[in-house]
Amino acid sequence: MKGIIPCIVILVALLSFAFGQSETQQQSADSSSEQEVRQAIEKYRAALLRRDNPALEQIWADDYFFVNASGEMLTKGQRLANLKSGATTLESINEEEDLKVRVHQNTAVATSRVTIKGRYSRQPSSG
C-alpha cells in the first residue's frame, strides 16, 4: 500500500503535466485568440465599407441572413447582390463602445455597439 501512493501521486502529476496548461500558457493563448478575433472583425468592417464581395462571400456562411433597418430579411445572395449593385453602401461604421472579446476554450464572444451610416436597399439609414 505504501508503494502505491507515491505511484498514484506521480501518475496524477504526469497526467496534469501532459494534458494541462499552466495559467500563463492559457492566458497567452486567450490573448492570441482575442487578437485574432479583433483582426477578423476589423477585416469584416473594412470589407463592408469597401463593398468587397469576394471577402464577404468568404466571411458569411451559406445560410447567413441579415435583417436591415427596414425589417427586411435578406439572404447572403441578396445581400451580396445589393452590395454589388450599390443598393447597399456604407459610409461609416463607428464603434460607440469598446469592443469586448471573451475567449472560452474554442469559442469567442465579441460585443460592441456601433453606429452605421449608409444606404440599405437604396434607402438612407443611420444609427
Buried (B, 14 or more C-beta within 10 A) or exposed (E): EEEEEEEEEEEEEEEEEEEEEEEEEEEEEBEEBBEEBBEEBEBBBEBBBEBBBEBBBEBBEEEBEBEBBEEEEBBBEBBBBBBEEEBBBBEEBEEEEEBEBEBEEEEBEBEEEEEBBBBBBEEEBEE
